[in-house]
Amino acid sequence: MDDSANTQYPILLVHGLFGFDRIGSHHYFNGIKQALTECGASVFVPIISAANGNEARGDQLLEQIHGLRRQTGAPRVNLIGHSQGALTARYAAAIAPEVIASVTSVSGPNQGSELADRLRLALIPGRLPETVAAALTTALSAFLSALSGHPQLPQHALNALNALTTEGVAAFNLKYPQGLPTTWGGMGPGQVNDVFYYSWSGIIKGSRLTESLNLLDPLHNALRVFGSFFTRETRENDGMVGRFSSHLGQVIRSDYPMDHLDTINQVARGSRRNIDPMQLYVEHARRLKQADL
């Protein structure tokens, strides 16, 4: 039996915006929980709002961490958060570092998302387009949560959008700076308050003509369009998050040839070449085990 990823503390996979544990047979972290479990890890996916602010989602996460600790007897947990899930995990670690062993950001907008900035500019507060967009996206979030079997979760799409803008994350970072780099594009402290911090992410590389099967993937093509709206990290983003914006703690790598959904093993497989997203999670679990986490 392979126990190479049998970490000392359980691993929690924290989903991002419009995320879920699973809907039917479809998992947000596609195949990742299974890959980790097969290598000996104890893995859980907490149930949190598909769309809400970082602190609201973080409080939901903390409540489930405390419940999991009572259930398993584990004194601490390892958090791996994708996209907004990274900010959710950071909040939990800042509020209750005594129960968090590590935080790993995967494609996390730790300095905000330029895409969120453009959306926020397009939706003027109080105007009809903002009201309609907020109602539709909140309804979508509620629908996704209902499909995943958790219709009781509160949803607030505008809070989620505001929490992901550069301005919103800057305010968040003033309150919860743990693990952040002090220089743009640098690494942050690898350990704060006895919590270890890591990050990795990808960028869209090459032209559409080099994409092979990705040419047929509408989500990857949409992410390419979204990436064209970036101004600071124009050529180094994954369609939703800029490369250097994703940095947190020990940066394992921030230029894997993957878009924002590739890092959770979704859809756009043609651009991965020799990168297996599931293996990245297994390798990281082994890293955590070696660090006695």
C-alpha positions in Angstrom: 0.0 0.0 0.0 1.3 3.5 -1.0 1.4 5.8 2.1 3.8 8.3 0.6 1.3 11.1 1.0 0.1 10.1 4.5 0.4 13.5 6.1 0.4 13.9 9.9 -2.7 16.1 9.7 -5.8 15.8 7.4 -5.9 17.7 4.1 -8.8 20.0 3.4 -9.4 21.0 -0.3 -11.1 24.4 -0.3 -12.9 25.4 -3.4 -13.1 28.8 -5.0 -15.9 31.0 -6.5 -18.9 29.1 -7.8 -17.3 25.9 -6.4 -18.7 22.8 -4.7 -17.7 19.4 -3.4 -19.4 17.5 -6.1 -22.5 17.6 -8.3 -23.5 14.1 -9.2 -20.3 12.3 -10.3 -18.5 15.6 -11.1 -16.0 16.9 -8.5 -14.6 20.4 -8.4 -11.2 19.0 -7.5 -11.5 16.5 -10.4 -9.8 13.2 -9.4 -7.6 15.0 -6.9 -9.1 13.7 -3.7 -9.0 10.2 -5.0 -5.3 10.5 -6.1 -4.4 11.8 -2.7 -6.4 9.1 -0.9 -4.7 6.4 -3.0 -1.4 7.6 -1.7 -2.4 7.5 1.9 -3.7 11.0 2.6 -6.8 11.7 4.7 -8.7 14.2 2.6 -11.9 16.2 3.1 -13.7 18.8 1.1 -15.5 21.4 3.3 -18.9 22.7 2.4 -18.8 26.5 2.0 -20.8 29.1 0.0 -20.3 29.0 -3.7 -20.3 32.9 -3.7 -19.6 35.1 -0.7 -17.0 37.2 0.9 -13.6 35.8 2.1 -14.4 36.3 5.8 -17.9 34.8 5.5 -16.5 31.7 3.7 -13.6 31.6 6.2 -16.0 31.5 9.2 -17.9 28.6 7.5 -14.5 26.8 7.0 -13.5 27.3 10.6 -16.7 25.9 11.9 -16.2 22.7 9.8 -12.5 22.5 10.9 -13.6 22.5 14.5 -16.1 19.8 13.7 -13.6 17.7 11.9 -11.2 18.0 14.8 -13.8 16.7 17.1 -14.7 13.9 14.7 -11.2 12.7 13.9 -9.2 13.8 17.0 -6.7 15.6 14.7 -5.4 18.7 16.5 -4.6 20.6 13.2 -5.4 20.5 9.5 -3.6 21.3 6.2 -5.5 23.6 3.9 -5.2 23.7 0.1 -7.3 26.4 -1.4 -7.9 27.0 -5.1 -8.6 30.5 -6.4 -10.8 32.3 -3.8 -10.4 29.2 -1.6 -6.8 30.4 -1.0 -8.1 33.6 0.6 -10.7 31.6 2.6 -7.9 29.4 3.9 -5.6 32.4 4.7 -8.4 33.9 6.8 -8.9 30.7 8.8 -5.2 30.5 9.5 -5.0 34.1 10.6 -7.9 33.8 12.9 -7.1 30.4 14.4 -3.4 29.5 13.6 -3.4 26.9 16.4 -5.6 24.6 14.4 -4.0 25.1 11.0 -0.7 23.3 10.1 -0.3 24.8 6.6 -2.0 26.9 4.0 -1.3 26.2 0.3 -2.6 28.6 -2.3 -3.3 27.1 -5.8 -3.9 29.9 -8.3 -5.0 32.2 -5.5 -5.6 35.9 -6.2 -3.4 36.9 -3.2 -3.0 40.4 -4.6 -6.4 40.5 -6.2 -7.6 39.7 -9.7 -7.4 42.1 -12.6 -10.4 40.3 -14.1 -12.5 41.1 -11.0 -11.3 44.8 -11.4 -12.7 44.9 -14.9 -16.0 43.4 -13.9 -16.3 45.8 -11.0 -15.7 48.8 -13.3 -18.3 47.5 -15.7 -21.0 47.1 -13.0 -21.7 50.6 -11.7 -23.0 50.4 -8.1 -26.7 50.9 -7.8 -27.3 50.8 -11.6 -29.6 48.2 -13.2 -26.8 46.1 -14.8 -25.2 45.6 -11.4 -28.5 44.6 -9.9 -29.3 42.2 -12.6 -25.9 40.6 -12.7 -25.9 40.3 -8.9 -29.3 38.6 -8.9 -28.3 36.2 -11.7 -25.0 35.2 -10.2 -26.4 34.8 -6.7 -29.1 32.6 -8.1 -26.5 30.6 -10.0 -24.5 30.1 -6.8 -27.7 29.0 -4.9 -28.5 26.6 -7.8 -25.0 25.1 -7.7 -25.2 24.7 -3.9 -28.6 23.1 -4.2 -27.3 20.6 -6.8 -24.5 19.7 -4.5 -27.0 19.0 -1.7 -26.4 22.1 0.4 -29.2 24.6 -0.4 -28.9 26.2 3.0 -25.6 27.9 2.3 -25.8 31.8 2.1 -24.9 33.3 -1.3 -23.8 36.9 -2.1 -22.2 37.3 -5.5 -21.4 41.1 -5.1 -19.6 40.4 -1.8 -17.6 37.7 -3.6 -16.7 40.1 -6.5 -15.7 42.9 -4.2 -13.6 40.5 -2.2 -11.6 39.5 -5.3 -10.8 42.9 -6.7 -7.3 44.4 -6.2 -8.9 47.0 -3.8 -10.8 44.4 -1.9 -7.9 42.0 -1.5 -5.6 44.9 -0.5 -8.0 45.7 2.4 -8.1 42.0 3.2 -4.3 41.8 3.2 -4.0 44.7 5.7 -5.9 42.6 8.2 -4.4 39.2 7.2 -0.9 39.6 5.8 0.5 36.2 6.9 2.6 34.6 4.2 2.5 37.6 1.8 5.7 38.7 -0.1 7.0 42.1 0.7 8.2 42.7 -2.9 6.2 42.2 -6.1 6.9 38.8 -7.5 8.9 37.6 -4.5 8.3 34.9 -2.0 6.7 35.5 1.4 7.7 34.0 4.7 7.4 30.3 4.7 6.2 30.1 8.3 4.1 32.5 10.4 2.6 31.8 13.8 3.7 28.1 13.3 1.6 27.9 10.1 3.5 26.9 6.9 2.6 28.8 3.7 3.1 27.5 0.1 1.8 28.4 -3.3 1.8 27.3 -7.0 -0.1 28.5 -10.1 0.0 28.4 -13.9 -0.1 30.7 -16.9 -1.5 30.4 -20.4 1.4 30.0 -22.7 1.8 30.2 -26.5 -0.8 31.1 -29.1 -4.1 29.4 -29.9 -2.4 27.8 -32.9 -0.2 25.8 -30.5 -3.1 24.6 -28.4 -4.0 21.4 -30.2 -7.1 20.0 -28.4 -7.6 23.2 -26.4 -8.9 24.8 -29.6 -12.1 22.7 -29.0 -12.4 23.7 -25.4 -14.8 26.7 -24.9 -13.7 27.3 -21.3 -10.0 27.5 -22.2 -10.8 29.9 -25.1 -12.9 32.0 -22.7 -10.0 32.1 -20.2 -7.7 33.3 -23.1 -10.2 36.1 -23.7 -10.4 37.0 -20.0 -6.6 37.1 -19.9 -6.5 39.7 -22.6 -8.1 42.2 -20.2 -5.1 42.1 -17.8 -2.9 45.2 -18.0 -0.3 44.6 -15.3 0.3 40.9 -16.0 -0.8 40.8 -19.6 1.3 37.9 -20.7 1.6 36.1 -17.4 -1.9 35.1 -16.2 -4.1 32.0 -16.2 -7.2 33.8 -17.4 -8.3 34.8 -14.0 -5.3 35.4 -11.8 -1.9 37.0 -12.6 1.3 35.0 -12.0 2.8 37.3 -9.4 -0.5 38.0 -7.7 -0.7 34.3 -6.8 2.6 34.3 -4.8 2.3 33.3 -1.1 4.9 31.9 1.2 7.2 29.4 -0.4 6.5 29.6 -4.1 6.8 26.2 -5.6 6.3 27.4 -9.1 4.0 30.0 -10.7 4.4 29.4 -14.4 3.2 25.9 -14.9 1.7 25.7 -18.5 -1.9 25.5 -17.1 -4.9 27.8 -17.1 -7.1 28.6 -14.0 -9.2 25.4 -14.4 -6.2 23.1 -15.3 -4.9 23.5 -11.7 -8.0 21.6 -10.5 -7.7 19.1 -13.3 -10.7 20.5 -15.2 -11.4 20.4 -18.9 -8.5 21.9 -20.8 -6.1 18.9 -21.0 -4.5 19.8 -24.3 -2.1 22.5 -23.0 -0.7 20.5 -20.1 1.8 18.6 -22.0 3.9 16.8 -19.4 2.2 18.4 -16.4 -0.3 16.2 -14.4 -2.3 18.4 -12.0 -3.2 15.4 -9.8 0.4 14.6 -9.4 1.2 18.1 -8.3 -1.2 17.6 -5.3 0.3 14.3 -4.5 3.8 15.7 -4.6 2.8 18.5 -2.4 1.2 16.1 0.1 4.6 14.3 0.2 6.2 17.7 0.8 3.9 18.3 3.7 4.7 14.8 5.1 8.4 15.5 4.9 7.8 18.7 6.9 6.0 16.6 9.6 2.7 18.3 8.6 
